[in-house]
Amino acid sequence: MGTDRLPKAPVRVPYVWWLVLLAAAGTFALTMGTRQTMGFFLSPLNTATGLGVGSISLAFAFGQLWWGLTQPFAGAVADRIGAGRVLLAGVLLVALGTWITPLMTSTWGLILAIGVLAAGGAGMAGPSVLMAATTRLMPAERRGMATGIVNAGGSFGQFLMAPLAAALTVSMGWIGAMQALGLIVLLALPAAWVLRGPGPSASVGAAPAPVALPAGEAIRKALRTPSYLLLSAGFFVCGFHVAFLATHLPGVVASCGLPAPVGAWALGVIGLFNIVGSLVMGWAVGRWRMKSLLSLVYASRAVAVLVFLLAPKTEAVMLTFAAVMGLTFLSTVPPTVGLVAKFFGTGNMAMLFGLVMLSHQVGGFLGAWLGGQVFEATGSYDWVWYIDIVLAVGAALIHLPIREAPVIRGVQPA
């Protein structure tokens, strides 16, 4: 029977691959887009509850950390029982947390809805599980572009959901708009079925079965691997940079004396060019050393920030800077995913990439928090930019000693 099926493989396999990419990228677009749009509702929530921006922001800040903390645990469960059930639970939690948020009237209620349910669900249906499922379901030679496409899906979700939320608010009010977004997330449920399996490699001969270690042993081995620790340190810098821009770029625009709409346009340009950067990096991963690509991205950030500090602060300069930052914004994800897969294979991929994502979110918390602290203390963001340049140069350098070789015996090079 297996021999009889061989002639059908060239016809069916490409369809399966595109279905996998659509499921993973679509899920990331819906969960990430909804999560990133929640800030749009901060002012209406403040008006309705009277809790104050500080209390409501606490729920959003907790969500940043919880999103990162959820991913290694969700990844460990997905590695053990499969991605499908984890994604199913994650999508349902995002929908539930988003739906009940307008009903919350206390700080703890908002922390539960936004910071625990919605953010935790987005972590369960987030990049660690989605990237791991994609790498298992795709042949090794297509993984770089596949992770780039999935990463671009998250960027496209951010680009799409914000104007959708604004349009729904005009027609339905902010409560109806937020609850409608919760229902829209449920469109990702079929993806849990598509991404449920261990991959088609056994049937089409694309790759051997993944080598999986017990969770504790895999973590211990990872923490004893210098290349993995260097990769995590670099991703910490990425989180610092991304969160500072996402949180404070409108404030940077205002401090430069530019009109407020320029801040909105700058964020939109970052999201748009982030799609381009993700796809280009996904293509490049299969052609050059991944550690070299990461060093290039971080070095480019350092140069771009330095040029921005020295340039006159005009609208054209601000939007050009946003475009360059967009190209490097999350283009670090495909090579980071690829290196984790090369080190440890796909058997423990979701959990080990989840730990790297946790490092990213810790950096993100510091970037968002430190930006506000420095501005309050000095009235300027300049010192944060200086710190960002130093961190970016450091990240560019620490990737150079990384050894792109399998760590676990029996792992096939990706």
N, C-alpha and C positions, 0 to 999 in steps of 0.2 A: 504493500500500500504506500510506503514511504517513497519507493522508486517511482510509482505512478504519479505522484504529486510533483516530482522535480520539474517537468516541463512547464508547470503553471507558475513557478517561482518568479521568472522575469516579469510576468504581467502583474502579479499580486503584490510583490514586495514594495515597489515604489508607492503604490496606493497606501499600503500600511504605513510607510514612513511619513507620508504627507498627513495622514490621519493623526499620527502621533504628534507631529509638530503643531497641527491645528488645535489638538486637545490641550497640549501643554502651554502653548503661547496664549490661547484663548482663556484658559484658567488664570494664568498670570495677569493677563490684561484686566479681567473682571475683578479679581481680588485686590491687586495692587491699585488699579484705577479707583475702586471704591474706597480703599483705605486712604489713598492720597487726597481724595476729595473731601474727607471729613473736615479738614480745616476750613472749608468753604462755609460750614455751618456753625463755626465757633461764635460768631456775633449773634445769630438768632438764638442759639442755646443760651448765651449770656443774658440776652433780653428776656427770654422766657423763664429762666430759672433764678436770675438775680444772684448767681453764685460768684460772679466776678471772673475776669479773664484768667487770673492766676489759678484759681481752683479748677477751672475747666482745662487749662493748659496742663495741669498736673495729670489729668486723665490721658491726654495726648502723649505726654512725655513717658508715662508708664507704658503706654502702648508701644513706644519705640523699643524700650528694653524687653518687654514681654514678647514682641515679635521675634527678637533675636534669641531670647532664651528658649522659646518654643521649638525652634528649628532643629537643634541637635537631638532632642527627645523625640520629636515627630519623625526625624530621619531614622533614628534607631528602631522605632516601631515599624516604619515603612520597610526598612531593610529586613525585618523579621517576618512581617505578615503581608507585605506587598503594599504598593503605593495607593491602590484603589480605595481601600477602606479609610486610610488616613485622609486622602483628598476629599472623600465623601463627608467625613466628619468636619473637616476644615471649612468646606464651602457652606455647610449648614450653620456652623458657628458664626461665620462672617455675616450671613443673611440674618440670623437671629440677633446678633449684637447691633447691627445697623438698624434693624426694624424697631427694637425696643429703646434705642437711644433717645428719641423724642419724648418717651414716657418717663425718663429719669429726671428727678427733681433735686437730687443731692449729689455731692461730690463723689461719694462712694458708689452711688448708682451709676454715674458716668464712668468711673473707673472700671466697674464691672462690665458695662456695655461696650465702651470704646477700648479700654485698656486690656481687658481680659478676654471677652468673647470675640469681638471683631478682630483685634490684633492677634490673639492666639489662633483663631481660625485662619487668618491670613498667613500666619507662620506655618501652620500645618499644610496649607495649600500654597506654600511659598516656594522660593527658588531651590532650597535644599532638596525637597522631595521631588519637585518637578524636574530639576536638572538631572537628578539621579535616575528617575524613571526614564527620561529621554535618553541618557547615555546607555542604559540597559537595552532599550528598544531599538537603538540605531547601531549600525555597524561602525567599527572604530574609525574608519576613514571619513565618515560623515558627521562625527560627533562635534567637531569644532563649529561648523556652520549651523548644526542643529541647536547647540546651546546659544549661539548668537541670535538665532531666530526667536527662541523662547525668551531670551532677555529683551529683545526688541518688542515682544508682545507686552511685557510689563510697561515699557516706555509708551507704547501706543495706547495702553489703557489709561495712563496718566494724561496723555494728550487728548483723549476722547471723552473721558468721564467728567472732567471739569465743566466744559460747556454744556454737556448733557444735564448735569446737576443744576446749572444756572437756568436752563430752559425749563426744566421740571419745576423749579421753584417759582418761576413766573406763572406757570399754568396751574400748579397744584398747591402752592405754598411750601414752606420749608419742611414741614412735618411730612406732608405727602411725598415730597421729593426724596427725602431721606428713606422713607419706607419703600418707595418705588425702587431705589437703588438696591435695597436689601433683596427685593424680589428679582431684580435683574441678575444679581450674583448667582441665583439658582440656575441660570443658563449654563453654568459650568458643570452641573451634575453629571451629564453624559460623559464628560472627560474622565471621571473616576473609573468608568467601565473600560474606556479605551486604554488607560494607563495602568490597569490593574495587574497585568501579567509580568513575568520575568523577562519577556522579550522574545522576539522571533528567532534568536540566534540558533536555538536548537533545531528549528525546522528548516532554516535556509543556510545554515553553516557559516553565518557571518562572524561568529566569535564563540569561544568556549564558554561554558557555564561560569558565572562569576564566582570568584573565590571569596567566601565570607568567613570572617573570624567572629568569635564571641565578642559582644560589644565592649566589655571591659578590656579584653586583650587588644582589640583594635585601637581603643583610645590610648592605652599604655604605649603601644608601638608608635602611634602617631606623635605622642608627646615626647618620645625619645628620638624622633626623626628631625634633625636640624633643618632640613629643607622645608618640612611642613610648618615648623615654627616660624621660619623666615617668611613663608607665604602668608601665614596668619598675621604677622606683624605688618606686612605690607597692606593687607586688607583692612587692618585697623586704621591706617592712614587714609585709605579710600573712604571709609565711613566718616572719619573726621571731616574730610573735604566735602563730601556729598551732603551731609547733614547741615554743615555751616552754610553752604550755598542755598539749599532748599529752604532753610529757616530764615536766613538773614539777607538774602540777595535784595528783596524789596527795601530793607533798611539801608543797605549799601547804596542803592539807587537814590533814596531820599537824602542820605548824607552827602551825596555828590551834587545835590541841588537840582536833580533831574525830575521831571514830572512823574507822578505816581504810576500812570499807565505804562511807563517804560519798564517798571518792575514786573508787571504782569506779562508784558511782551517778552522780557528776558527769560522768565521762567518757561514760557511757551517755547521759546527758541531752544532752550536747554532740552526740553522734552523731545522736540522734533529732531534735533541733531543727535540726541542720544540713540534714536532708532538707527540712524546712519552709522554711528560709531559701533553699535552692537553688531550690526550685520557685517561691517567691514572687518571687525576683529574676529568674528566667527569664521570668515573666509581666510584670514591671515593665520589663524591658529594651525591650520593644516599645512602651512608652508614655511613657517619660521619657528625658532625656539620660543616656547611660551614665556620663559623667564625673560628673554630679551624683549619681547613685546611688552611685558609688564614694566620693565625698566624704562622703555621708551615712553609709555603712557605717563608714568609718574614724573619723568624728566620734563615732558611736554607741559604738564600742569605747572611745574615750578617756573618754567620759562614764561608761560602765558600769564601767570599771576604777577611776575616781576614786570613784564611789559605793561600790563594793565595799571600797576601802581605808578609807573613812570609816564604813562600816556595822559593826555588831556581827557577829562571826563565828559565826553559828549555822548549823545544818544547813539551815534554810529559806533563809537568805541565800545559802549556798554553792550550793544547787541552783537557785535563781533566777538567780544570776550565771551558772551553767553554761548555763542555758536561753538567756539573752541572748547569751552568747558563741557558743552553737550557731547561733543565727539569723544571726550575722555571720561564722561560722567560715570557710566556703568560698563564701559568697554573692558574693564578689568575682569568682569565676571567670566566670559568664555575661557580665557587662559587659566584663570584660577580653578575653575571646574575641571579643565583639562589636566592640570597638574595633579590635583587630588586623585583623579581617575588613573593617571599614570603611576602615581606612587602606590596606591592601595587597591587598584581595580574598582569594579563597580559593586562588589559584594557589600561593602560598608560605606558606599558613596554618600548616601543621604545623611547619615549621622556625622561623618567626618567633614563633609562640606558644611553641615549645619554648625559645627564648632567654629569653622572659619567665619561663617556668617555672624556668629555671636561676637567674635572679635570685631567684625565690621560695625555691629550695632553699638558696642561699647565705645568705639571711636566716634560713632555718630552722636551718641549722647553727649560726649565731651565737646564735640564741635558745636552742637546747638547750644549747649549750656555756656561754654566758654565765650562764644560770640556775644551773648547778652551781657555777661559779666564784664568783659573788656570794654564794651561800648558804654556801659553805665559808669565805669571807672574813668575812662579817658575821653568819652565823647566821640570816639572814632573806632573804626574796625582795623586800623593799620596794623596793630600788633598781632591780630589774628592772622592777617595775611602773611606777616613775617614768619609766624609759627608754621603756617601752612607751607610756605616755601621750604623751610628747613625740613619739615616732615616729608615733603614730596621728594626732595633730594636724597634724604635718608632711605626712603622706600625704593627709589631707583637703584641705589647702591646695594641694598641688602638682598635684592633678587639675583644679583650676579653670581653669588656662590652656590645658588640652588643647583642640585644635581637632578637632572630630568631622567630618572631611572626608577624602575619598580622597586618597592621596598619589601612587599610581601612575595614570598616565593610562589611561583605559579601564576603570577599576574602577567598577562600579555601587555606589551607596550601599546598605549592608545594611539 
